[in-house]
């Protein structure tokens, strides 16, 4: 089985050797381009770093232009049972 994510790669400047890799995961409904904005500041402090900003594998349930790592919407009876566990 092959699994591949659409990913934005931000490489070090051309004269820099890659010594580190940082993987940034976006939030619910976002995408790799959203979180890649952080790299603009981090890149100057981590000059030998490859930044990897993947899109999550699923289209977001409430934002079809974004992605989700897993669904936050529960629709099964099992989910209802999990949410009503007596902790006391």
C-alpha positions as CSV (number, residue, x, y, z in Angstrom):
1,X,0.0,0.0,0.0
2,X,1.3,3.4,-0.9
3,X,0.3,6.5,1.0
4,X,1.3,10.0,-0.2
5,X,0.3,13.5,1.0
6,X,0.4,16.7,-1.1
7,X,3.2,18.6,0.6
8,X,4.7,22.0,0.4
9,X,8.5,21.8,0.8
10,X,10.5,24.9,1.8
11,X,14.2,24.3,1.2
12,X,17.2,26.1,2.6
13,X,18.8,28.8,0.5
14,X,20.7,27.2,-2.4
15,X,24.1,27.4,-0.7
16,X,23.0,25.6,2.5
17,X,23.4,21.9,3.2
18,X,20.3,20.3,4.7
19,X,21.1,19.2,8.2
20,X,17.6,19.3,9.8
21,X,14.0,18.6,8.8
22,X,11.0,20.2,10.5
23,X,7.5,18.8,9.8
24,X,4.7,21.3,10.4
25,X,1.1,20.0,10.7
26,X,-1.7,22.5,10.1
27,X,-4.9,22.7,12.2
28,X,-8.4,21.6,11.4
29,X,-9.7,23.0,8.1
30,X,-6.3,24.4,7.1
31,X,-3.7,23.2,4.6
32,X,0.1,23.1,4.2
33,X,0.2,26.6,2.8
34,X,-1.4,28.0,5.9
35,X,1.2,26.6,8.3
36,X,4.0,27.4,5.8
37,X,3.7,31.1,6.7
38,X,5.4,30.3,10.0
39,X,8.5,29.3,8.1
40,X,9.1,32.9,6.9
41,X,10.3,33.7,10.4
42,X,11.8,30.3,11.4
43,X,14.0,30.0,8.3
44,X,16.4,32.7,9.3
45,X,17.0,31.0,12.7
46,X,17.2,27.5,11.1
47,X,19.2,28.1,7.9
48,X,20.1,24.4,7.2
49,X,16.6,23.2,7.6
50,X,14.1,21.6,5.2
51,X,10.5,22.5,6.2
52,X,7.8,20.0,5.3
53,X,4.2,21.2,5.3
54,X,1.8,18.5,4.2
55,X,-2.0,18.7,3.6
56,X,-3.9,16.3,5.8
57,X,-5.3,13.2,3.9
58,X,-9.1,14.1,4.2
59,X,-11.1,17.0,2.9
60,X,-12.4,18.9,5.9
61,X,-16.0,18.1,7.0
62,X,-17.0,21.7,7.6
63,X,-14.6,23.5,5.2
64,X,-14.3,21.8,1.8
65,X,-11.4,24.1,0.8
66,X,-9.3,22.8,3.8
67,X,-8.2,19.4,5.2
68,X,-8.5,17.4,8.3
69,X,-6.2,14.7,9.9
70,X,-9.3,13.0,11.3
71,X,-13.0,13.7,11.5
72,X,-14.2,15.7,14.5
73,X,-17.9,15.0,13.8
74,X,-19.2,11.8,15.4
75,X,-22.3,10.2,13.9
76,X,-22.3,6.8,15.5
77,X,-23.9,5.4,18.7
78,X,-20.5,4.4,19.8
79,X,-19.4,8.0,19.8
80,X,-22.4,8.9,21.9
81,X,-21.5,6.3,24.4
82,X,-17.9,7.6,24.6
83,X,-19.1,11.1,25.3
84,X,-21.4,10.0,28.1
85,X,-19.0,8.0,30.2
86,X,-19.6,8.4,34.0
87,X,-16.3,9.6,35.6
88,X,-17.6,9.9,39.1
